[in-house]
């Protein structure tokens, strides 16, 4: 009896499998077995794609109702140490390589096999075109079987061939190889749909010829988030575009400067942004410690890097771009205005106090002058003039005695 998928099962499957296809390490994924019968190996009926990886699930399935599998590069004996396949070929040359499909489930599963053009998504993770979109580049160079059946707990090694066209351009060409199962589900309107769950890895073919790694930075723009604490700087959010203008994969790295603050990208511990030829990536960074100086100069110094498949560095010219950012120091202006008003008030009060003191001193001086003038008048002009005459009359009489006849 065929079991129908429940909504909870669909949510669990999509939540578990809805990630991007990585080429970093062996990948594994799981879906409920009832949703992915062994005969569901044709991806042509898919109306919705889920490109998947769940590397942490590499291990035996815990239940009989779950299909868990992994896809990795391999040699004749099974999975090898490679996480991705990198091959260097001449135009017109072909090469055969291998990958392994590992079935950790308790039932045999037939997996659909596919190859498609590869690219890096906006978050910098490698993925491949969905089955509903035809490949036109390196995905068409790969020939492999349509499907493979793997026994419970077994591993099957599959051969594939990469054939480079005679007119292929020199440089890097990326594709992905995946094994998938098809599960049934419903969309938001309740319509039945098929969900293709894919697990795979990256394969990069470098066509020989003149290699010209190059990258440019442009379209620098930013916004400012001020701190209302006038003694603390704000934060600038800056975005810019990096374009791979060469013919090899490059890694975007460099330094962002905003005013007196600077930071390297990617930050320590973060993955380096990879760009394939022709790709453009928008990078957004938040830079703390930026003081609002009205006009904040922004500068992006890009130091891209590239390497050959032996790990040696390839020379890449740096690139730079600049812009300006408005950052009004409103908290500082408020503080400065308050200080100016306080200083003005203190100066006004001081001047007023000085004026009052000067007025009091002048008043006291005038009173003192007036008092001094009054004392002088009392000394120079006696108050009783008659007394003076009387005092001098005896002297006059004595001076002119009268005769007595």
C-alpha positions as CSV (number, residue, x, y, z in Angstrom):
1,X,0.0,0.0,0.0
2,X,1.4,3.4,-1.0
3,X,1.6,5.8,1.9
4,X,0.8,9.5,1.3
5,X,3.0,12.2,2.6
6,X,1.6,14.1,5.6
7,X,2.0,17.9,5.8
8,X,4.2,17.5,8.8
9,X,6.4,15.1,6.8
10,X,6.6,17.6,3.9
11,X,7.7,20.4,6.3
12,X,10.3,18.2,7.9
13,X,11.7,17.1,4.6
14,X,11.9,20.6,3.1
15,X,13.3,22.0,6.3
16,X,16.0,19.3,6.4
17,X,16.8,19.4,2.7
18,X,16.3,23.1,1.8
19,X,19.9,24.2,1.5
20,X,22.4,24.9,-1.2
21,X,24.6,22.4,-3.1
22,X,28.1,22.5,-1.6
23,X,31.4,21.5,-3.1
24,X,33.4,21.7,0.1
25,X,32.9,18.3,1.6
26,X,31.0,15.1,1.0
27,X,27.3,15.8,1.2
28,X,24.4,13.7,2.5
29,X,20.7,14.2,2.7
30,X,17.6,12.3,3.9
31,X,13.9,12.2,3.0
32,X,11.1,9.9,4.3
33,X,11.2,6.7,2.3
34,X,7.4,6.7,1.8
35,X,7.8,10.0,-0.1
36,X,10.6,8.8,-2.3
37,X,9.9,5.3,-3.6
38,X,12.7,3.4,-5.3
39,X,11.1,3.7,-8.6
40,X,10.8,7.5,-8.5
41,X,14.0,8.2,-10.4
42,X,12.8,10.5,-13.2
43,X,13.3,14.2,-12.5
44,X,11.4,15.4,-15.6
45,X,8.1,15.6,-13.7
46,X,9.5,17.9,-11.1
47,X,7.6,21.1,-10.7
48,X,9.7,22.5,-7.8
49,X,13.4,22.0,-7.1
50,X,15.1,21.7,-3.7
51,X,18.9,21.8,-4.1
52,X,20.1,20.1,-1.0
53,X,22.8,19.1,1.3
54,X,22.9,17.9,4.9
55,X,26.5,17.0,5.5
56,X,25.9,16.2,9.2
57,X,23.7,13.3,8.2
58,X,26.4,11.2,6.8
59,X,25.7,7.9,8.5
60,X,23.2,5.0,8.6
61,X,19.5,5.9,8.6
62,X,17.9,5.6,12.0
63,X,14.5,4.5,10.7
64,X,13.2,2.4,7.8
65,X,11.0,5.3,6.6
66,X,13.9,7.5,5.8
67,X,16.2,7.6,2.8
68,X,19.7,9.0,3.5
69,X,22.4,9.2,0.9
70,X,25.7,10.9,0.1
71,X,27.5,11.8,-3.1
72,X,31.3,12.3,-3.2
73,X,34.2,12.1,-5.7
74,X,35.7,8.6,-5.9
75,X,38.2,6.3,-7.4
76,X,37.7,2.8,-8.6
77,X,37.5,1.4,-5.0
78,X,35.1,4.0,-3.6
79,X,35.0,7.5,-2.1
80,X,38.4,9.3,-2.0
81,X,39.7,12.2,-0.1
82,X,38.5,14.8,-2.6
83,X,35.7,17.1,-1.7
84,X,35.5,18.6,-5.2
85,X,36.9,17.7,-8.6
86,X,39.2,20.1,-10.3
87,X,40.6,19.1,-13.7
88,X,42.7,20.9,-16.3
89,X,41.9,20.0,-19.9
90,X,42.8,21.2,-23.4
91,X,40.1,22.2,-25.8
92,X,38.8,19.1,-27.5
93,X,40.2,16.8,-24.7
94,X,38.1,14.3,-22.7
95,X,38.7,12.8,-19.3
96,X,36.9,10.1,-17.3
97,X,36.5,10.4,-13.6
98,X,34.3,8.8,-10.9
99,X,32.0,9.6,-8.0
100,X,30.3,7.4,-5.4
101,X,26.6,7.3,-4.4
102,X,26.2,5.9,-0.8
103,X,22.8,4.7,0.4
104,X,22.5,4.7,4.1
105,X,18.9,3.7,4.0
106,X,17.3,0.4,4.9
107,X,15.8,-0.1,1.5
108,X,17.3,-0.1,-2.1
109,X,16.9,3.3,-3.8
110,X,17.2,4.3,-7.4
111,X,18.7,7.7,-7.7
112,X,18.4,10.0,-10.7
113,X,21.8,11.3,-11.8
114,X,22.3,14.7,-13.4
115,X,24.9,17.3,-14.3
116,X,24.2,21.0,-14.6
117,X,25.9,24.4,-14.9
118,X,27.2,25.6,-11.6
119,X,27.4,29.0,-10.0
120,X,27.8,30.7,-6.6
121,X,24.7,32.1,-5.0
122,X,24.4,35.5,-3.3
123,X,25.5,34.0,0.0
124,X,28.7,32.7,-1.6
125,X,27.7,29.0,-1.6
126,X,28.0,26.8,-4.7
127,X,24.9,25.4,-6.3
128,X,23.7,24.2,-9.7
129,X,20.8,25.0,-12.1
130,X,17.5,23.3,-11.3
131,X,16.4,20.4,-13.4
132,X,13.7,22.6,-15.0
133,X,16.4,25.0,-16.4
134,X,18.6,23.6,-19.2
135,X,22.3,24.0,-19.0
136,X,24.3,25.8,-21.7
137,X,27.8,25.7,-20.4
138,X,30.0,23.2,-18.5
139,X,27.0,21.2,-17.5
140,X,26.6,20.1,-21.1
141,X,30.2,18.8,-21.2
142,X,29.5,16.0,-18.7
143,X,28.2,12.6,-19.7
144,X,26.9,10.2,-17.1
145,X,24.2,7.5,-16.6
146,X,20.6,8.7,-16.1
147,X,20.2,6.7,-12.8
148,X,21.8,4.3,-10.4
149,X,20.3,1.8,-8.0
150,X,22.1,1.4,-4.7
151,X,21.4,-1.4,-2.2
152,X,20.7,-0.7,1.5
153,X,23.9,0.4,3.2
154,X,25.8,0.0,-0.1
155,X,28.0,2.2,-2.2
156,X,28.1,2.4,-6.0
157,X,30.9,4.0,-8.0
158,X,29.7,5.8,-11.2
159,X,31.9,6.9,-14.1
160,X,31.4,10.1,-15.9
161,X,33.2,11.8,-18.8
162,X,34.0,15.4,-19.3
163,X,34.5,16.4,-23.0
164,X,35.7,19.9,-23.6
165,X,34.5,21.5,-26.9
166,X,37.1,22.5,-29.4
167,X,36.1,26.1,-29.2
168,X,36.0,26.3,-25.4
169,X,37.5,29.5,-24.0
170,X,40.5,29.3,-21.7
171,X,39.7,29.6,-18.0
172,X,37.5,28.1,-15.4
173,X,34.1,26.4,-16.1
174,X,32.0,25.1,-13.2
175,X,29.3,22.5,-13.1
176,X,27.7,20.2,-10.5
177,X,26.9,16.5,-10.4
178,X,24.0,15.3,-8.2
179,X,22.0,12.3,-7.3
180,X,18.4,13.0,-6.5
181,X,15.1,11.5,-5.4
182,X,11.6,12.7,-6.1
183,X,9.1,13.1,-3.4
184,X,5.4,14.1,-3.5
185,X,4.0,17.1,-1.8
186,X,1.6,20.0,-2.0
187,X,2.1,23.7,-2.5
188,X,0.5,26.6,-0.5
189,X,-2.7,26.3,-2.6
190,X,-3.0,22.5,-1.9
191,X,-1.9,21.5,-5.4
192,X,0.1,18.3,-5.6
193,X,3.7,18.9,-6.7
194,X,6.9,17.0,-6.9
195,X,10.0,18.0,-4.9
196,X,13.4,17.0,-6.2
197,X,15.9,16.5,-3.4
198,X,19.5,16.6,-4.7
199,X,22.8,16.0,-3.2
200,X,26.0,16.6,-5.1
201,X,29.4,18.2,-5.5
202,X,31.3,20.7,-7.6
203,X,33.4,20.0,-10.6
204,X,35.6,22.7,-12.1
205,X,37.2,22.3,-15.5
206,X,40.0,24.7,-16.3
207,X,40.5,24.9,-20.0
208,X,44.2,25.5,-20.9
209,X,45.3,28.7,-22.5
210,X,46.1,32.2,-21.3
211,X,44.8,32.7,-17.8
212,X,43.8,36.3,-16.9
213,X,42.5,36.4,-13.4
214,X,41.0,39.8,-12.6
215,X,38.4,41.4,-10.4
216,X,37.0,45.0,-10.0
217,X,35.1,46.7,-7.2
218,X,32.4,49.3,-7.9
219,X,29.1,50.8,-6.7
220,X,30.2,51.7,-3.2
221,X,27.3,53.0,-1.1
222,X,26.5,53.2,2.6
223,X,24.3,54.3,5.4
224,X,25.1,55.6,8.9
225,X,23.5,54.6,12.2
226,X,24.5,57.2,14.8
227,X,24.9,56.7,18.5
228,X,22.9,59.1,20.6
229,X,25.7,59.0,23.2
230,X,27.8,61.9,22.0
231,X,30.9,60.2,23.4
232,X,30.5,57.0,21.3
233,X,31.0,56.6,17.6
234,X,28.3,55.2,15.3
235,X,28.2,52.4,12.8
236,X,28.4,52.5,9.0
237,X,26.8,49.9,6.8
238,X,28.6,49.8,3.4
239,X,27.8,47.7,0.4
240,X,29.8,47.3,-2.8
241,X,29.9,45.1,-5.9
242,X,32.8,42.8,-6.8
243,X,32.9,41.6,-10.4
244,X,35.0,38.8,-11.7
245,X,36.3,40.3,-14.9
246,X,38.8,37.6,-15.7
247,X,38.6,34.0,-16.8
248,X,39.5,32.1,-13.6
249,X,37.8,31.8,-10.3
250,X,38.9,34.5,-7.8
251,X,38.5,35.1,-4.1
252,X,37.2,38.5,-3.0
253,X,39.1,39.9,-0.1
254,X,40.5,43.3,0.9
255,X,39.9,46.3,3.3
256,X,37.0,48.6,3.9
257,X,37.8,52.1,5.3
258,X,35.1,54.5,6.6
259,X,36.6,57.7,8.1
260,X,39.1,56.7,10.7
261,X,37.7,53.1,11.1
262,X,38.8,50.2,8.9
263,X,38.2,46.4,8.7
264,X,39.3,43.5,6.6
265,X,36.9,41.3,4.6
266,X,36.2,38.6,5.0
267,X,36.4,38.8,8.8
268,X,38.5,36.3,10.6
269,X,36.7,33.0,10.7
270,X,34.5,33.8,7.7
271,X,34.7,32.0,4.4
272,X,36.3,33.8,1.5
273,X,33.8,34.8,-1.2
274,X,34.4,32.9,-4.4
275,X,33.5,34.3,-7.8
276,X,33.4,32.5,-11.1
277,X,34.3,34.3,-14.4
278,X,31.5,36.8,-15.2
279,X,29.9,36.7,-11.7
280,X,29.1,39.8,-9.7
281,X,28.6,39.7,-5.9
282,X,27.2,42.4,-3.7
283,X,29.1,42.4,-0.3
284,X,27.6,44.3,2.6
285,X,29.7,45.0,5.7
286,X,28.9,46.8,9.0
287,X,31.8,48.8,10.4
288,X,31.7,50.1,13.9
289,X,33.7,52.9,15.4
290,X,32.8,55.5,12.7
291,X,32.6,59.1,14.1
292,X,30.0,61.4,12.5
293,X,32.2,64.0,10.7
294,X,29.4,65.2,8.4
295,X,31.1,63.8,5.4
296,X,32.7,60.3,5.9
297,X,35.0,59.1,3.1
298,X,34.5,55.5,2.1
299,X,37.2,53.4,0.4
300,X,37.2,49.8,-0.7
301,X,40.6,48.3,-1.5
302,X,40.1,45.0,-3.2
303,X,43.0,42.5,-3.1
304,X,41.6,39.6,-5.1
305,X,43.5,36.3,-5.2
306,X,43.5,33.3,-7.5
307,X,45.4,30.0,-7.7
308,X,46.3,27.2,-10.0
309,X,45.1,23.7,-9.3
310,X,48.5,22.9,-7.7
311,X,47.8,25.5,-5.1
312,X,50.2,28.2,-6.3
313,X,49.1,31.8,-6.4
314,X,48.3,33.5,-9.7
315,X,49.0,37.3,-10.0
316,X,45.9,39.4,-9.7
317,X,45.9,43.2,-9.9
318,X,44.2,45.1,-7.0
319,X,41.2,47.3,-7.5
320,X,39.8,50.2,-5.5
321,X,36.7,52.4,-5.4
322,X,35.5,55.2,-3.1
323,X,32.5,57.1,-2.1
324,X,31.3,59.5,0.6
325,X,28.7,59.0,3.3
326,X,26.7,61.7,5.1
327,X,26.9,61.4,8.9
328,X,25.5,64.4,10.7
329,X,26.9,64.7,14.3
330,X,23.5,65.5,15.9
331,X,24.3,64.3,19.4
332,X,27.6,66.2,19.3
333,X,25.8,69.3,18.0
334,X,23.3,69.1,20.8
335,X,26.0,68.7,23.3
336,X,28.0,71.6,21.8
337,X,24.9,73.8,21.7
338,X,24.3,73.1,25.3
339,X,27.9,73.9,26.2
340,X,27.8,77.2,24.2
341,X,24.6,78.2,25.9
342,X,26.0,77.3,29.4
343,X,29.2,79.3,28.6
344,X,27.2,82.2,27.3
345,X,25.1,82.2,30.5
346,X,28.2,82.1,32.7
347,X,29.9,84.9,30.7
348,X,26.7,87.0,30.9
349,X,26.4,86.4,34.7
350,X,30.1,87.3,35.1
351,X,29.7,90.5,33.1
352,X,26.6,91.4,35.1
353,X,28.5,90.7,38.4
354,X,31.4,92.9,37.2
355,X,29.0,95.6,36.2
356,X,27.3,95.6,39.5
357,X,30.7,95.6,41.3
358,X,31.9,98.5,39.1
359,X,28.7,100.4,39.8
360,X,29.1,99.8,43.6
361,X,32.7,100.9,43.5
362,X,31.9,104.1,41.5
363,X,29.1,104.9,43.9
364,X,31.4,104.4,46.9
365,X,34.0,106.5,45.2
366,X,31.6,109.3,44.5
367,X,30.3,109.2,48.1
368,X,33.9,109.3,49.4
369,X,34.7,112.3,47.1
370,X,31.6,114.1,48.2
371,X,32.4,113.4,51.9
372,X,35.9,114.7,51.4
373,X,34.7,117.9,49.8
374,X,32.4,118.5,52.7
375,X,35.1,118.2,55.3
376,X,37.3,120.6,53.3
377,X,34.6,123.3,53.4
378,X,34.2,123.0,57.1
379,X,38.0,123.8,57.6
380,X,38.2,126.8,55.2
381,X,35.0,128.7,56.2
382,X,34.4,129.2,60.1
383,X,30.7,129.0,61.0
384,X,30.6,132.2,63.1
385,X,32.2,135.4,61.5
386,X,31.1,137.8,64.3
387,X,33.2,135.9,66.9
388,X,36.2,136.6,64.8
389,X,35.5,140.3,64.8
390,X,35.0,140.3,68.5
391,X,38.2,138.6,69.1
392,X,40.1,141.1,67.2
393,X,38.5,144.3,68.6
394,X,40.5,144.5,71.9
395,X,43.6,144.3,69.9
396,X,42.3,147.2,67.8
397,X,41.4,149.2,70.9
398,X,44.7,148.5,72.4
399,X,46.4,149.6,69.3
400,X,44.6,153.0,69.3
401,X,44.2,154.3,72.9
402,X,41.9,157.3,73.3
403,X,43.3,160.5,75.0
404,X,41.7,161.8,78.2
405,X,41.6,165.4,78.6
